Amino acid sequence: MMSPLESMILDRNCESLGIPVSTLMDNAGVALFDIVSKEFAGKKILIVCGIGNNGGDGFACAKRFGRKADVAVLFPSDRIKTDAAKRQYNLLRKRPAMFTDVSVNEYDVIIDCGLGIGGRPPLDDVYIKYFEVLKKFKGTIVSADVPTGFGTDDHLIPDITVTFHDMKEGMNEKNCGRIIIADIGIPEEASRFVGPGDMLRYPVPKKDSHKGDNGRLLVIGGGPYIGAPAMSAMAAFRVGSDLVRIATPRLSFDHIASMTPAFIMHRTSDDILTENDVPRLLELSEKVDAVLIGPGLGTDERTMAAVREFMDRCKKPMTVDADGITAISSVPRIPDNVVITPHHKEFEIFSAGSGDPVADVSEHRNVTILIKGRIDTIAQWENIRMNRAGTPAMTVGGTGDVLSGIVAGLLSKGMSTYDAACLGAFICGTAGEKAFSKKSYGMIATDVIDMIPKVLKEHLR
C-alpha cells in the first residue's frame, strides 16, 4: 500500500523520467473510462470534478465519454489549481455545470473526482454539502483513486473505488467499496530509483522552530586523520542540521577546531579514541538527536573496542562509516536504528565475504545498509532502492565522508534510517553532479559540500 506522500513522490519521480503529470492524468482518465464504460454500459453517468489533479482525472475521463456522460464541477473553473487539470478542462467539448445546479437522481452512476490524496482537514463546506447530497443518491458511486475526503473524519463512501497504480494506505472495502487497481503507466524505476520526488520527505523546518529543533548531531572521528570528520560535520550543516558537535582525539583537535568556528568541539583523552572516552561520549550523545561515528578514527584495536562499546550502549540513531564499519564487522546483531555506509570492499568485510545479497545481510545484521558505488544500493531488510545520481569524479577522496555526514544530518532531523539513507544518497550524488559541471574531473570533496544547499534550493519547492 502507498501513503499519500509516496504517491506524490512517484508523480514527481515520473516527471524526472520524462513522464509528466499530464500524461499520468490522461492515462488515469482512460483507465477510469474503460472500467466504468464496461461495467455500466448504457447507464446515465455524471462525472463530478474538484479543482485539483483528482478533478483533472475526471476531466480526462469525461473527454473519453464525450456526450455520453455529463460533467459537473464543485467550484467555479477559475479556481482549478494545477496546470495539468486546467489543460484537461480546456479540452472538454462542453462546459460543465455547477454541481449545485444538477439533479443527481437523473443519473444512474456518479463518478466522484472531487478530492484526491491531497485532501486535508478541515474540508471546505462545499465538500460537506456534496456528501450530504450523495448520501441520498440511489445509484452507484465510483470514486477515482480515493473517495473524496479520504483520510479525514468526513468522507464519501462509494460503491467502487478505481485506485491508480496501487492501493493507498487505509483503503478497505468498508471505506472504499469494491477496490479496482488500475495501471496508469508509472514505470517501476520511478519507485525503484531514488529521485527528485524523494525530496518531499525532507523535514522542512517549521516557521516557529528554534535553534536545535532541526537537528543536533555528534560526530565522533579523527585522530590519525583530520579531514574526514570535518567534512562529515560540514556536510551535516549544509544539509540542514542546526548544531554539530565533533568529539575528536588530541592529535586532531586543534586542526579541526581551526577550520570553522561553527563546530562545537570536544577533545577526547588521548591521541586516539580509547575505551576511556566512552563515558564522556555517552554524555555528549544525550545532548544530540543522532550520532555519526567512524570518519578518520583509524583501526587501532583500542579504538575498535571503544567503537563497539559505545555503539552497544548508545541508544541514539546512528550512522557508522569508514573505520567504524571495520570495528563492528564481527558484531552479529546491530541496533535497528543504525545506518552503515560501506563501499564494496567494506561491505565484503562486513558480510564476512559470504556473498549474500545485501537484503539478506541487512536483515541478518538488523541494519540499514547504503553501499556506495557507480549505482548506490540502499537496503533495509526486504526494502531495496537504488540511487544513480552521481558522477565517476566522485571517486575522489572524502566524498564518502560527505555522504555519511549528509545521512547523519538527515537522521538528526528526525528521518528514519531507511529514508535518510535513500535521500542522503540522492542529495550527495546530485551535489556531485553539480560540482562536476563546474570543476570537471578536478573537483574535490569540499566542492560537493558547497553544492548541497543548491540541491536543497532546487528541489524543495
Buried (B, 14 or more C-beta within 10 A) or exposed (E): EBEBBBBBBBBBBBBEBEBBBBBBBBBBBBBBBBBBBEBBEEBEBBBBBBBBBBBBBBBBBBBBBEEBBBBBBBBEBEEBBBEBBBBBBEEBEEEBEEBEEBEBEEBBBBBBBBBBBBBEEEBBEBBEEBBEBBEEBEBBBBBBBBBBBBBBEBBBBBBBBBBBBBBBBEBEEEBBBEBBEBEBBBBEEBBEBBBBBBBBBBBEEEEEEEEBBBBBBBBBBBBBBBBBBBBBBBBBBBBBBBBBBBBBBBBBBEEBBEBEEEBBBBBBEBBBBBBEBBEBBBEBBEEBBBBBBBBBBBEBEBBBBBBBBBBEEBEBBBBBBBBBBBBBBEBEEBBEBBBBBBBEEBBBEBBEEEEEEBBBBBBBBBBBBBBBEEBBBBBBBEEBBBBBBBBEBBEBEBBBBBBBBBBBBBBBBBBBBBBBBBBBBBBBBBBBBBBBEEBEEEBBBBBBBBBBBBBBEEBEE
